[in-house]
Amino acid sequence: MNNISRRFPAEWEKHQATLLSFPAEGRDWPGKYHAIKWAFVEIIKNVTSYEPVILVVKSDEMRQKVEVMLEQAHVDSAQVSYIIKDTNRNWMRDSGPAIVKTADGRREAVQFGFTGWAKYKNHRKDQGIPAAVASHLGLPVIQAIYNNKLVVLEGGSIDVNGCGTLITTEECLMDPVQQVRNKGFKKEDYQKVFSEYLGINNTIWLGEGIEGDDTHGHVDDICRFVNRNTVIAVQEPNTSDPNHYKLEANLEILRNSKLENGEKLNVVTMPMPGRLDFEDLRLPASYVNFLMTNGCILMPTFNDKNDYKALGILIDLFPERDVIGINAVDLVWGLGTLHCLSHEIGE
């Protein structure tokens, strides 16, 4: 362990850009690739209205195709810069770097290991994303090493308030059998890693994530910080739904949790959309998988009766930002939506 003091800024702090990766093919979205390409264009158009986009594309040929689509949609091309890098998947939240600030004001790109959520074997190309992004930004890469090994950690498994508190789930990081990220790790090991590389001194451990989440419990589908002392957490009132009891247990933990300064955590609840299924899979549809930019919040919608209720809650929580709904019925076929696909690049 070293003595460098780092801080991982919260997502609502000022961004240099948003990192996205344009899908080169539709493996993650069976039969939906054409629709998904235009869904990405819509996301890029909305983000670039508020801040630049750094877009990972597979090749120069792919870049040219994307540029034509963006021009057709009247996207400001000056707001988009490109990284030519082949990837296995497009989930930048999980394979991208954490941009942290040091005590003397420098920025570093912290690289954690990525192993396809300890589930999918084809992830080697994604392991090169942090270095490619850091090179594009002109930042040093700092590997998160603990006990002489690169620590495996996806960005969707953690959420921070920028002041020293982090929220994660036991299902994702502590299960000793299913989708094991770091074999033999105890909570204390994770907390030492969080402290050194992200500046965390207070970790809140929730229980389980939502049903249908193939990451095995990512927190960004169940609970997000919206300011220094407030989280928004999903709730399922239907007692026959498998999500009901696990989400109630998480709410109980949150309501009894303290922040890094001893202050009580403020908890706002968010409804879940109605159940969405594809073939024999339940899809992990959640309103809290929203994307924050400098001037807006992009919230996934699902053609559901709770869409407007969820938008209203975010409008109340973010009065200084525009709140925009993005139809995510096609996106969630890939088992994730807006937050999973993006990563903020803090200034």
Secondary structure, 3 states (H helix, E strand, C coil): CCCCCEECCCCCCCEEEEEEECCCCCCCCCCCHHHHHHHHHHHHHHHHCCCCEEEEECCHHHHHHHHHHHHHCCCCHHHEEEEECCCCCCCHHHHCCEEEEECCCCEEEEECECCHHHHCCCCCHHHHHHHHHHHHHCCCEEECEECCEECECCHHHCEECCCCEEEEEHHHHHCCCCCCCCCCCCHHHHHHHHHHHHCCCEEEEECCCCCCCCCCCCHHHCEEEEECCEEEEEECCCCCCCHHHHHHHHHHHHHCCECCCCCECEEEEEECCCCCEECCEECCCCCCCCEECCCEEEEEECCCCCHHHHHHHHHHHCCCCEEEEEECCCHHHHCCCHHHHCEEEEC
